[in-house]
Amino acid sequence: MSAVYPMPPVWPTVVHMLADAALQDPDGPALVCGGEALCYRQYAACVSGLAWQLQRDGLGEGDRVVVFMANSLDVAIALFAVQAAGAQVVPLNPAYTVSELNQVLQNANARGIIYDEAVQGVVDGLEAKFDRYYCVGNGVGTHGPAQRLTRWRDQLTLADALPLPRTEMPSILQYTGGTTGVPKGVSLRHSAVSTNVSQREALVPTHAGKERVLAITPLFHSYAMAMGLYLAAYARSALVIVTRYRPDTVLDAIAREHITLLLGSPTIFSGLMGYEGFAKADLSSLRLSSSGSSALSEETLRRWEASTGCVVCEGYGQTEAGPVLTYNPLNGQRKIGSVGVVTPETEVEIVDVQDGEKVLPVGEIGEIRARGPQVMSGYFGMPGETAQTLRDGWLYTGDIGRLDEEGYLFICDRKKEMVIVGGFNVYPREIEEVLYRHPAVSEVAVIGVPDSYRGEILQAYVVVADEKVGASDLQDFLMQRLVKYKWPAHIHMVNDLPRTSVGKIDKKRLRAMAAA
């Protein structure tokens, strides 16, 4: 069996982590983005100011507040402030279209929204109406003037104590795609979120007050929140935020900011190594790289470690699991190709894929199920979906894997049809449903195929009733309705689609066709 890694202290909530960091190291560096920087005293003051404003505006326990923002100092402030106010934060992708947001917001039933001035037009087009609007910049939309979030950046004192939420209350409502194409809101309590930070710390420990964490992936994503926003606060260390990924920008930031912990993904590692300036980059400050969002190939991991001399620790989890379930331990045995051992207070089993009741022996492949204090409360407003995923206290992940004799987990496949494009979860059904809205489309099937750079890419096979409609027309149609990473890399115009013996579209054959 694997070594036992003791559980470090657990804070009641992540807001308590931030409050303690401001108390213990008020002048320590906290946030850096572009030419702006905040120390922990300033960071906590900004969060406190916005949190108290939310409460004065009637937003608190039992409410949900959307954060619809790109990477910046302000999104970090907003995410913490909503939680500090006692409300449940709903982080959403600022690249979403109006139609995508409407679908999510119909379920979320949020009362407030905090957004960037750049997405004012999208906010104006939403069907949902909010009681309160807060804008970074001068937000004047169809709903009237929005309160300016930036004014809290001018009140850099701790005149008001940072409000602290109750540990048993809802903390995050994180949306993830559904197998039916309908997004599901994963509801996590404060206790689940803060516990998972400590569980990760047990396997991949940080150095208090000494880390420089580089956040490249979007902070609305569960990986960036857990491994960036919350990790930095736990470690009382600096979070350096990159507004948009570019290899030259990232490499410059690592050298300039003396980054010690790089939060990466397969796409990021491949992109950096493929950049012409990579060989000359100064990466000497790096002591650890973390990989998440999707599976990292063994070849990419070995190349990165050989090129940089920096260890990569790969883990596994999903939004429903808070999100971390396993990690390759930094100070223990790392197994290349494995996603590590389970975090403390967590159980992982491999069960049969038919009904998930038979626990399989070591080495056999089956569905991964898990339970622990970090697991979600359920899918918000979706009791049926919750009952399918949470059964008898176990989270059924839908992923296929095996455990070895030392308790290391290996991911083999996915039970669901989810495709991971550049670290983002994409569900083919959603793209299919959008394409079916085009009047010329008769039939469509979307699949994921392996890609050396992005992990996977989407390919669509379409039958049209009007021969004048081509692939470029359909791409234009999708571009107006879906965020970029959901666009198929290729749209194949076909006369018909292969089918199984019972008449269903045969996606297995389509994948074979794509491979050929």
N, C-alpha and C positions, 0 to 999 in steps of 0.2 A: 504494500500500500504506500501511498504518497506520504511525505512528511506532513506534520501538523503545523499550521501557521496560525499563531494566536491572534485573536481579534483585538485590534487597538480600540481605544475609547470611541464611543459613539455619541455624537451631539444630538440633542433633541430634534433640531432641524438644521438645514444648511444655513439659515439666517443666523442661528446661534454661532456657527463657524465664523461668519463674517464679523459679527459683533465682537467675538473674542480676538480675532486678528486685529481689529481696530484698537482694542484695549491693550493687547500685548505688544503690538508693534505699530503704533499710530503713524509714524513717519516712514515706515517701510513701503517700498514700491508695490503697487497693487494692480493698476491697469495702465497699459501703454498701447496707443493706437495712432499711427502716423506721427505727427508732431505733438500729440497730447499725452499727458500722463497724470495719474492721480495716485496719491499715497492712500494707505488704508483709512486714515482719519477722514480724508476727503471722500473716498469711496463710500464709506458708511454714512457720511453726512448726506450725500446725494440720495442714496437709497432711503434713508430715514425721511428726508424731505418729501420725496415722491410718495412713500408709503403712507405718511400722515395725510397728505393731500387726498389720496385715494380714499382713505377712511373718512375724512371730512366730507367727501363727495358721496358718501353712502356706499362705498364698495369695500366689502370685507368678507367675513365668513359666509359661506354658502354661495358666493358669487364667483363668476369666472371672468377673467380679463384677458383679451387677446393681445399678444405682443407680435407685431407684424413689421419686423425690422431687419435690416442687413447688419453685417458685422460692424461694430463700432463700440466706443466706450458706453454710449447710451443704451445699447441693447443689454449689456451686462447690468447696468443700473436698473433698467426696467424689469428684467426678469426677477432679480432679487427683491425689488420694491413690491411687486404684486404679491410675492410670497410673504414678505414681511407684513403686508397689510392684512394678511389672513385669507386673501382670496386665492383661487386656484389659477395659476398662470397657464395660458394656452398659447405656446410658441408656434407660429406658422411661417412658412416659407414666403419671403417677400417677393419671390418671383412668380408666385401663383397667379393665375388668371382669375377674373371675376367668377367664371363658372365653377372653377375648382374651389374657390373660397366659399361660394354660396352653399355648396354641398356640405362642406365641413361645418359652417356656421349654423346651418339648419339643425345640426345635432348638438353643437356646443351650447347654444342658448346663452351666450355671453352678454354681460351688461356693459362692459367697457372695452375700449381698444386703444392701444398705444402704437403709433406707427410713424414711419419716416415721411417727410414731406414729399419724397420722390414717388411714393405710391398713393398720393392723394386721389388721382384719377381712378384707381382700382377701388379705393374705399368708397368713393362717390357712387360707384356702380353696384355696390353690394345690396342685395335684397334685405339683409339683416340691418336693423337700426339699433344703435347703442344708446344707453342713457348718458354715457360720458365718452368724449373723444379727447385724446391727448396726442399732440404731434411734436416731433423733433423738427423744429423749423416753424414757418408760418403756415399753419394748416387752416385754410379757409375753403371749405367744400360746400356741397349742397346742403349739408346739415348745419352750416354756420361755422363760426370760428371755433377751432379746437384749442384747448389749453396747451401752452408750450412746455414741453418737458425740459428744455434746455435751461429754463430759469433756475432749476435746482442745482445746476452746475455753478451758480453764483453764490450759493449758500454753503460754503465749505467749512462749516463748524458743526460740532455735535451739540448744538443748543437743545435739540430734541433727541431724547434717547431713541435708539432704533427699536421699533416695536417688534416683538417676538411672537410668532404664531404658535398655536398649540400643536403638539406632535402628532395627534391622532387625526388632524384635519387633512382634507385633500390639498395636495401641493402642486402637482403638475397634471395637465390633461394634454398628453402628447399624441398627436394623430399619426397613425400609420396606415398604409394601404390595406385593403381587404381583398380576399381571394375573389370576391364578387365584384370588385372594382369600387366598392363603397368604403371610404376611409373610416377607420375605427379610432375612437378616442380612448387611449390607454390612461386610466386614472390611477395615480400613485399618491399614497399618503406621505406626509412629511417624514414619518418614521422609516418608510421604505427607502426614500431617497437618501436620507442621511446615513442610514445603515449601510447602504450599498457603497457609499464613499469610503467608509471604514473597511468594508470587506475588500475592496480593491486595494486599499492601503496595506492590508495584511500581506498581499502577494507582491505588490509593486510599491514599496515604501518610498516616500519622498523625504527630503531634508528640509525641516522647518526653517523658513526664512531665507533659504538659499537657492530655491528653484527659480528658473526663468522659463515659463511654459509658453510655447508658441501654439496659438489657436489658428489653424488654417481653415478647417471645415466650418460651415455656418453654425453659429451658436444657437439657432433654433433646433438643431439636431440633437437627439438624445446623447450621442457619443461625445459631441463637443461640450455639451452641458456637464455631463458627468465627469469626463476626463480633462476638461479645461476649466470651465467656470467654477465648478465646485471643488475640484482638486486643488486649484490655486488658493482658494479661500482656506481649505483645510490645512494646506502647507504654509499659510501666511506668506505666500510668495507672489511674484509678479506674473500676471497673465498678459502676454503680448499678443495683440489681435491683428491679424492680417485681414484687410477688408475684402480682398479678392485674390484668389490663387493665381500666381504667375511664378514660374520657376526662379526667375531673376530676383523678384521681390522677396520670395521666401529665403533664398540663399543669402541675400543681403541682410535680411532681418536676423538670421541665425548668427551671422558674424557681428553685426552692429550691436545687437541686444544680448549677446553672450548667452544664447539659448542653451539650457541644459536638458529640457524635455521637449521632444518634437512629437506632436500629435499628428500621426499620418494615416494614410490609407493606401491600398495597393496602387491606386491611380497617382497619388502624390509621390510615392517612392519611385515609381517608374518614370513619371514626368521629370522629377529632379535629376535622376541618373541619366536620362536621355537629353538633358539640356547641355548645350555646348560649353557652358561655363562651369559645369559641375566639377570637373577635375581640378580647377584652380580655386574652388570655393573654400573658405576657412570654416570648417565644421569642428574645430578643436574643442569648443565649449560643450558639445553634446555629450551627455553621459547615458542617455536612454532615449530610444524611439519606441513609441507605442503605435500599434496598428489596429485599426478597427474599421467598422462599417461593412466590410466584406472580407472574404478569405484572401489571405496573402499567399502567393505561390512560394514554394520552397526556393525556387531559383531567384526570385526577387529578393527574398529575405537574405539569402547567402550573399548575393551581389552587394546589397546595401551594407551589410556588416563588414564585408571585405573592403569595400571602398571607403567607408567612414571610420571603421574601428568602433562603431557605436552599436551596442546591443539592441535588438528589436524584441520586445515582449508582446506576443500576440495573445489576445483573449477572445472570448466568445460570450455572446448574450443577445438580447433583443429588447426592444422598448418595453415589452410586457414584463421583463425581468429586472427592470429598474436601473440600468440595463445589463449589468455585468453578472455573469454566472461563473465563468472560469477565467483563469489567466496563467500564463507561463510565469512561474515565480522568478523575480529578479535575483534573489539570493538563494536559489535552489536549482534543481535540475530543470533545464529547458530542453524540451524535446521538439526538434524541428519537424514541422508537419502537424504537430499537435496544437490545440488551443489551450493547453494547460490543465490544471487541477481546479477543483471547485473552490470557491471562496468559503471562508468560515461561515458556519451556521446555514450552509446550503447543502441540499441533497440533489444529486443527478442520477437518474436511472435510464437504462435503455430498455424499451419495451417493444412488443410486437406491433407492427404497423396496422394490423387489422382492427383491433379494438383497444389496444393500449393497456391491457390488463396483465399480460404475462411479462414478468421481468426476465430479460435475457441474460445469459451468463457472460462473463468477461470475453471480449473479442468478437462477440456476435453483433451484427449490424441491425439497428432498429430505430424507432423514433425516440428522440431525446425528450424526457420530461424532467421537471425540476420543481423543487419547493424550497422556500426560504422566506425570511422577513422582508426581502426586497421585491417580492413578486407583486404585481398590480392587484388592485382591488377588483378590477373588472373593466369591461368596455362600457363607457358612459352611454347610458340610454339604450343598451343593446343586450338585454338579458339572454337572448338566444345564443348570440355569438359568445358571450361570457361562459355560458354553460358548456359550450363545445370545447372551449380552451382551458377552463379551470374545472377540473373534475377530481372530486375527493381530495381536495387540497393540493393537487398537482397542476402545474402549468405544462400543458402539452405544446411543445415548441413548433411542431410541424417540420422540424429539421431531422435529418437522418445522420446517425453517427455510431461510434463504438467507444468503449472504454477499455484501456489495457489493464494489465495486472497491477499497475502502480497508480491507477486512478486517473490517468491522463486521458482527456477526451479528444477524439479525432472526428472531424466533420466529414461526412461522406457525400451527402446529397441534400436536397430539399424536397420535402413531401409536397409542399405547396408549389404553385407555378410562379412564385415570385422570381423576378429577375433583378439583379443588383447591377445598376449602371453607374459607374464612378462613385460607388458608395451609397447611392440612393436606392431605396426599395421601389420597384416599379411592378405593377400588376398588369399583365397583358390584357385582361378583361377591360380595364379602364380605357386603354387605347382603342380596343375593338369597339367599345360602345360609342366612342366619339366618332370613329370612322363610319359607323353605321348611320350616323346622323347625316352624312353626305348623301344627297338624293341619288347619286349614280352608283353607290356601293350596294352590291347584292349580297356578297359574303366576304368575310374577312377573318383571318387568324393571325395572331401576333405571338411570336416566340422569342426566347432569348438564346443567343449563341455565344460561345466563348470568344473573348477578345483579349489579346495580350496586354493592351494598355488600360482599358476600362473595366476589365474583369468579365463583363458581358455587354453585348449590344442587342438592341431590338431589331427584329426583322418582321415585316408585315407582308402577308400574302393576301392579295385583294382581287376579287372578281367584281367587275363593273358592268353595268347595263348599257353605258354610253361609251363607245370606244374613243370618243373625243377627250375623255377625261384620262389624264395620265398621272404618273407617280408624282410629278412636280405639283400638280393641282392638289393632290391629296396631302402632300407635305405642307403646302401653304394653308390648307384647311386645318391641319393639326397645329401649326405654329400659332394660330390665332386662339387656340383653345387649351393648349397644354404647355406646361413649363418645359424648357429646352431638353432636359435630360430624359423626358418621356417621348421625344421624337424618335421614330425608328431610323436606324442608320441606313436601311434599305427598304424600299417598298417595291415588291415584285407584283407586277400585273399578270395574273394567270387566268386561264379559261375556266378552271374548276379547282376544287380543293380535295385532297385525298381524304377518304373516309374509312372508318372501321366497319366491321361486319354488321354493326347495329346502326350504322348511318351517322355516327358522330364524326366530326372533323378529326382527322388523325394527326395530332401535333407531333407524335413520335416520328412519323414519316417525314413531316416537314423539317424536323431537326436533322434528320438524315440527309435530306435534300440540301439543306443549308451547309452541312459539313462537307458534302461532296462538291 
